Amino acid sequence: MITVQVFGTSCAACVTLEANVRAAVAELGAGFEVQKMSQLLEMIEHGVTQIPAIAINGEVRAAGRALDVPEIKALLVGAKAGAR
């Protein structure tokens, strides 16, 4: 199971990133767990300095902008291939 963490508040970019992550996961199928991380302490613990941010299996992969669905899918496919 690959864990995808979406860090952000309720800002427009954060909401967009979460929606795009959920859409990408839905398109790719099973094997992913999405977690919304909105508490400041959670962000600090993971080294997030800009929001929105996305982490895959605990590693921050992008921050400061809302990735689009194809960008997220590429990250997830890469993570899934690396997990084999």
RAZI-V983726 format. One record per backbone hydrogen bond with DSSP energy under -0.5 kcal/mol. CO is the residue of the C=O (numbers start at 0). NH is the residue of the N-H. If there is no record, write none. Layout:
CO|NH ; CO|NH
This chain:
0|2 ; 1|3 ; 1|32 ; 2|4 ; 2|56 ; 3|34 ; 4|6 ; 4|54 ; 5|36 ; 6|51 ; 6|52 ; 10|14 ; 11|15 ; 12|16 ; 13|17 ; 14|18 ; 15|19 ; 16|20 ; 17|21 ; 18|22 ; 19|23 ; 20|24 ; 21|25 ; 22|26 ; 23|27 ; 24|28 ; 30|1 ; 32|3 ; 34|5 ; 34|36 ; 35|37 ; 36|7 ; 38|42 ; 39|43 ; 40|44 ; 41|45 ; 42|47 ; 43|46 ; 46|48 ; 51|63 ; 51|64 ; 52|6 ; 53|60 ; 53|61 ; 54|4 ; 54|56 ; 55|58 ; 57|59 ; 58|55 ; 61|53 ; 64|66 ; 67|71 ; 68|72 ; 69|73 ; 70|74 ; 71|75 ; 72|76 ; 73|77 ; 74|78 ; 75|79 ; 76|80 ; 77|81 ; 78|82 ; 80|83
